[in-house]
Amino acid sequence: DGELQQLTRDHSLVQELVDEGMINAEQARTSEQKNVITRALGLESEVAVELSEDETRSEDSYLLCSDGLSDRLRDEEIAGLLAGEALPEVVKGLVDAANEHGGEDNISVIVIRVWE
């Protein structure tokens, strides 16, 4: 329905601080500790997996991206660019916009659109 909804959360110290109400999302975006991760593959012999299940509807879009994109663009910008029709242009537009906003980190983007 034209809404952007984040389905996953970072496993990071800063996200834990946001979840506990100690800092807000804007402070998290600029925190010097934003790269301190609390969970990663390869650190332990067992992996704690988070699963969720949701219904998809025709024309739903799923964005899988690195923080090189999400740290550079506001949710409103991402939502606007995701509304495009042709997926190759949507992906290019997201990467280009992140680069225009500084693009200091790697920018990985996958967009999946449901067609039923």
N, C-alpha and C positions, 0 to 999 in steps of 0.2 A: 504494500500500500504506500510506496514511496518513502518509507521510513528506514533509517539506518539503525541497526541494532547490533551491538557488539556481543558475540556469542562466547568468546573466550576471554580469559584474563591472563595477564603476564604473571609469571612466577618470579616476582622481583620484590626486593625490599621496599621500593617506592610504592608498588601496588598494595602491599600489605599496609603501608602507612595510610594510603588513600582509603582502603577498606575499613581501617580502624578510625577514620575521621581525623587523623592527626595532621594531614595536609589535604589540599584540594587538587583537582585534576590539573589546574593551571600550574600549581607549584610542582606537581609531579612531572609535568612536561619539561620543566627547566632544571630539575634537580640534578646535582652533580652525582647523586647516587643511583640514577635511573638504570645504570647498567649492572647493578649488583643483583645477580640472579639467585633465587633460592631453590630452584629445581632445574636439573638439566640431565640429558641423556649421558650415560657413561660415567657418572660420578658414583653411583651405587650399583650393586649387582641386581637389584630389583628396581623396576620402574613403577612409580605411582601414576596410573593412567586416569585421566578424567574423560568421561563419556557423557554425551547428552544426545537426546533424540528429539527431533522436531519434525513436524509435517512440512513438506514443501508444497508450494503452489506454483502454478505456471507463471513464468516471468520473474520468480524470485531470483535474486543474484547473490552469490557468495563471493566475498573478497578474502583471499588469503594473501597476507602481505607481511613484509618485514617492517621493523620500526623505522627504516629509512623512508618509508612512505607515511606511516601513521604519526611519526614525530613531526613531520613537516607540514601536513595538511590538517585543517580543522575538519570535524565531522561533516559540516555543511558543504565544504568543498568536495569531499569524497562522495557524498550522496549525490551532489549535482553532476559530477563526472560519471558516476555509475549509471545515471539515468540515460546515458547514450545508447543508441541502437546497436551499432556494430562493435562487437567485443574487441577486435584488434585496435580500433580507435579509442575505445574506453581505456584499455590497458596503457596504450601510448600516452593518452591524455593524463592519466594518473602519474606515470613516471615523469613526464615532462613537467607537470605542475610541481611535483616534489623537488625536481632539480631547480626549477625557478625559485623555490623557497629555500635554497641553500644546498640541498642534496649532498651533504657531507658524508653520508653513510651509504652502504649498498642499498639499493631499492629493488626488492623482489615483489612481483605482483602476479597473482593468478586470479582471474575472474571466471566464475562458473555461473551459467544462467540455466534455469530449469525450463524446459519446454515439454509440455504434456500434450 
